[in-house]
Amino acid sequence: MILGPVVLEPIHMPGEGPEWMRRHPEFPAVLAEFCGGLVAPLRGQRLMIKLFGQRAPTEIVAWIVLMHATARRPEERPTLTRLQERLPGTRQTAAFVALLRGFGIVQTERDPRDGRIRYLVPGPIILDGLCDWLVLHLACHRRLAGGEDAGERLRCDRDFYDRMLCECEALLDPRNRALLLFPELAWLDEHDSGLYLALTLVERSLTQGAADDAAGGWVEASASGLAGLLGVSRSHIRNLINEMELRGLVRQDERRRRLLPTPHFTELVERWVCHQLDGIAAAARRAERAEDGMSPPPLPHPPGALPIGTAQTSATLPVAMS
């Protein structure tokens, strides 16, 4: 018997955009790794998840890092006043910066020419946390799309890290935020730990479903357990889940303390992850093409700061550039 040639459907269809990744055979495993990787560094760290559980605080921190990384002159370095000029809510910005300074997450440096000017210097918990976050994106994208290991280069090449941060600045523009393509997820993002709740449910649905086919996609998740995990009150989680159910994102089985992410909700998260990974990978490609002479000066470490890649407990800062 003569067999004709087997024609395989290409994974990446021309003009399809980044959502081709959903058809990759490894996508479920990558999705679980990505969701878990974003939430894991914050588990059990109530302070960090309180500070970075919403978009606005992480946007403030992101601007501090990016202004710090891209500054070529003292006039471009981040100060409280310059932050307030870029962001809405001057009082909110001032209050959050004061918290960051109080916890040692951001330090200050006086201008040697004018002692009244105090520059904001991101500490290692931010720089290393952001590096880990970028590496996770690049590693997941590489599993689906192939290519060089940009994540490993990010850890060991300081100039590349600086250029990468410069290229990520565009992601702070609302027009480029992948999350805003999906209004239901953007709504979750506006609530304390809302996005982390979404990621947790999707990860558990994938991992528990793989371990138990009879579960039917149901996630063992009590409100009190999720509240403890995500550093918020039980009533907040219950209110959020009730609203998610009204919006058709989950179903509840209160008697058995479990939740079922709906296909619509899972599709939203899958599509967002595709766009999110693609945006960070595109920033890495732009950074690789950038000429060394055009890269910004290295980030000066504050006293006692650890170099990138040093093992330590770090915060995940995803929301502002998601």
HELIX and SHEET records of a PDB file:
HELIX    1   1 PRO A   18  ARG A   23  5                                   6    
HELIX    2   2 PHE A   27  VAL A   39  1                                  13    
HELIX    3   3 ALA A   40  LEU A   42  5                                   3    
HELIX    4   4 ARG A   46  LEU A   51  1                                   6    
HELIX    5   5 ARG A   55  THR A   70  1                                  16    
HELIX    6   6 PRO A   74  GLU A   76  5                                   3    
HELIX    7   7 LEU A   80  ARG A   86  1                                   7    
HELIX    8   8 THR A   90  GLY A  102  1                                  13    
HELIX    9   9 PRO A  124  ALA A  145  1                                  22    
HELIX   10  10 ALA A  150  CYS A  156  1                                   7    
HELIX   11  11 ARG A  158  CYS A  168  1                                  11    
HELIX   12  12 GLU A  169  LEU A  172  5                                   4    
HELIX   13  13 PRO A  174  ASN A  176  5                                   3    
HELIX   14  14 ALA A  178  LEU A  181  5                                   4    
HELIX   15  15 PRO A  183  ASP A  189  1                                   7    
HELIX   16  16 GLY A  194  ALA A  211  1                                  18    
HELIX   17  17 ASP A  213  ALA A  215  5                                   3    
HELIX   18  18 ALA A  223  LEU A  230  1                                   8    
HELIX   19  19 ARG A  234  LEU A  246  1                                  13    
HELIX   20  20 PRO A  263  ARG A  289  1                                  27    
HELIX   21  21 ASP A  292  MET A  294  5                                   3    
HELIX   22  22 VAL A  319  MET A  321  5                                   3    
SHEET    1   A 2 VAL A 106  ARG A 110  0                                        
SHEET    2   A 2 ARG A 118  PRO A 122 -1                                        
SHEET    1   B 3 VAL A 219  GLU A 220  0                                        
SHEET    2   B 3 ARG A 258  PRO A 261 -1                                        
SHEET    3   B 3 VAL A 250  ASP A 253 -1                                        
END                                                                             
